[in-house]
Amino acid sequence: MSAISIIVYKEMDGFTFSILPSVREFIKKLFPGSQPASRMHIGFETASNFDLLESGIEKQIYPTLLGVEKEELKKQITDIEFVNYQTGKVEKIHP
């Protein structure tokens, strides 16, 4: 697996980002000592007035969610995919 999918849910009070259990296990095996989270939430008081993926905030979300430094991720992962749960739209970034 060289691409990681992060599911994005837009909610009434913000955005929730999550990864599947299989992705968590993959990250733990690929990066021993990592502590990937199942999900994280950003409230609208923090994320208001911008398009989430055009803002660049995703570059802070994925290392925190995956529990791995950006530089380490770059060595093993080619793409990070943010998948909009409601629409199915996929936004790819390169770590």
Secondary structure in CASP SS format (residue, H / E / C, confidence):
PFRMAT SS
TARGET T0000
AUTHOR 0000-0000-0000
METHOD secondary structure of the structure
MODEL  1
M C 1.00
S C 1.00
A E 1.00
I E 1.00
S E 1.00
I E 1.00
I E 1.00
V E 1.00
Y E 1.00
K E 1.00
E E 1.00
M C 1.00
D C 1.00
G E 1.00
F E 1.00
T E 1.00
F E 1.00
S E 1.00
I C 1.00
L C 1.00
P H 1.00
S H 1.00
V H 1.00
R H 1.00
E H 1.00
F H 1.00
I H 1.00
K H 1.00
K H 1.00
L H 1.00
F C 1.00
P C 1.00
G C 1.00
S C 1.00
Q C 1.00
P C 1.00
A C 1.00
S C 1.00
R E 1.00
M E 1.00
H E 1.00
I E 1.00
G E 1.00
F H 1.00
E H 1.00
T H 1.00
A H 1.00
S C 1.00
N C 1.00
F C 1.00
D C 1.00
L C 1.00
L C 1.00
E C 1.00
S C 1.00
G C 1.00
I C 1.00
E H 1.00
K H 1.00
Q H 1.00
I H 1.00
Y H 1.00
P H 1.00
T H 1.00
L H 1.00
L H 1.00
G C 1.00
V C 1.00
E C 1.00
K H 1.00
E H 1.00
E H 1.00
L H 1.00
K H 1.00
K H 1.00
Q H 1.00
I C 1.00
T C 1.00
D E 1.00
I E 1.00
E E 1.00
F E 1.00
V E 1.00
N E 1.00
Y C 1.00
Q C 1.00
T C 1.00
G C 1.00
K C 1.00
V E 1.00
E E 1.00
K E 1.00
I E 1.00
H C 1.00
P C 1.00
END
